[in-house]
Amino acid sequence: MRTTNLFIVRGHVGQAPKAFNKAAKINVATDRIWTDAKGERHEETDWVTVTILNERVAEWAIANVAKGDAVYAECRVADGSYKGKDGETVYTTDVIASAFHKLDLGSRDDPAA
């Protein structure tokens, strides 16, 4: 059986992409909207940090993606760890992009977006 580790992120960039080494990290806001049992509407924003390891894509994102832009990323979730300052093990979960695109959806305040 083949397995799949696919995480799709579609949202708006919260700040300009940050370069590190030959990669980039981009914070993407995703909204969750739901109605509770009383019929009240709720909205909550989750922030996902997408890491782009492909050097050419990272360079393109740093040059062409800005705060507020709509983006789409196909990613995998990767767990890792490293030794902290005090020698303790710090565990991480990273969202690594395999595909990254800037979308033309209008502004974040556009109800049609």
Secondary structure, DSSP 4 states (H G I P E B T S, - for coil): ------EEEEEEESS--EEETTEEEEEEEEEEEEE-TTS-EEEEEEEEEEEE--HHHHHHHHHH--TT-EEEEEEEEEEEEEE-TTS-EEEEEEEEEEEEEEE----TT-TT-
